Amino acid sequence: MPVQSIHRFNPFALQHGSNLRTHEKVQEIVWYVESRFWTILSKMSNADQEHQAWMKNLLHRELVCLAFGLSNLADILQSFLSYLM
């Protein structure tokens, strides 16, 4: 049996039984997050200078937490998949 793996930068590889509906849902989520991100940046750029400072700080913290959480999730999934094989 060939070894299967999920590549982090290729979520649409159709591996491990994923289907078209899953990929469509992922794309919907990506579009939603992108639209929210651009809305946030638009509001920040139109805000007063004193408000921009705390907005940037909060956005930075959220992005760092998100990146940290995603990297931990990727490590957990990789460990789980290696355990299965």
C-alpha positions as CSV (number, residue, x, y, z in Angstrom):
1,M,0.0,0.0,0.0
2,P,1.5,3.4,-1.0
3,V,2.1,5.9,1.7
4,Q,-0.3,8.8,1.7
5,S,0.4,12.2,3.0
6,I,-1.3,15.6,3.2
7,H,0.8,18.5,1.9
8,R,0.2,21.7,3.9
9,F,0.4,23.9,0.8
10,N,-1.8,21.7,-1.4
11,P,-5.1,21.3,0.4
12,F,-6.9,20.4,-2.9
13,A,-4.8,17.2,-3.5
14,L,-8.0,15.0,-3.2
15,Q,-6.2,12.8,-0.7
16,H,-7.7,10.7,2.1
17,G,-11.1,10.6,0.6
18,S,-11.7,14.3,0.4
19,N,-14.3,15.4,-2.2
20,L,-15.3,18.3,-4.3
21,R,-17.9,19.6,-1.6
22,T,-15.1,19.8,1.0
23,H,-13.0,21.9,-1.4
24,E,-15.9,24.1,-2.2
25,K,-16.5,24.7,1.6
26,V,-12.8,25.5,2.2
27,Q,-12.9,28.0,-0.7
28,E,-16.1,29.6,0.8
29,I,-14.3,30.0,4.1
30,V,-11.2,31.5,2.5
31,W,-13.3,34.0,0.6
32,Y,-15.2,35.0,3.8
33,V,-12.1,35.4,5.8
34,E,-10.5,37.5,3.0
35,S,-13.5,39.8,2.8
36,R,-13.5,40.3,6.6
37,F,-9.8,41.0,6.6
38,W,-10.2,43.7,3.9
39,T,-13.1,45.2,5.7
40,I,-11.0,45.4,8.9
41,L,-8.1,47.0,7.0
42,S,-10.4,49.5,5.4
43,K,-11.9,50.6,8.7
44,M,-8.5,50.8,10.3
45,S,-7.1,53.0,7.5
46,N,-10.1,55.4,7.9
47,A,-9.8,55.6,11.7
48,D,-8.1,58.4,13.6
49,Q,-4.4,58.0,14.3
50,E,-4.8,57.4,18.0
51,H,-7.3,54.6,17.3
52,Q,-5.1,53.0,14.6
53,A,-2.5,52.2,17.2
54,W,-4.7,49.9,19.3
55,M,-6.4,48.5,16.3
56,K,-3.1,47.5,14.7
57,N,-1.9,46.0,18.0
58,L,-5.1,43.9,18.4
59,L,-5.0,42.7,14.8
60,H,-1.3,41.8,15.2
61,R,-2.1,39.7,18.3
62,E,-5.0,38.0,16.6
63,L,-2.9,37.1,13.6
64,V,0.0,35.8,15.7
65,C,-2.5,33.6,17.8
66,L,-4.1,32.3,14.6
67,A,-0.7,31.5,13.0
68,F,0.4,29.8,16.3
69,G,-2.8,27.8,16.5
70,L,-2.6,26.7,12.9
71,S,1.0,25.6,13.2
72,N,0.1,23.5,16.3
73,L,-2.9,22.0,14.5
74,A,-0.7,21.1,11.5
75,D,1.8,19.4,13.8
76,I,-0.9,17.5,15.6
77,L,-2.4,16.3,12.3
78,Q,1.0,15.3,11.0
79,S,1.7,13.3,14.2
80,F,-1.7,11.7,14.0
81,L,-1.3,10.7,10.4
82,S,2.2,9.3,11.0
83,Y,0.7,7.3,13.9
84,L,-2.0,5.8,11.6
85,M,0.6,4.7,9.0
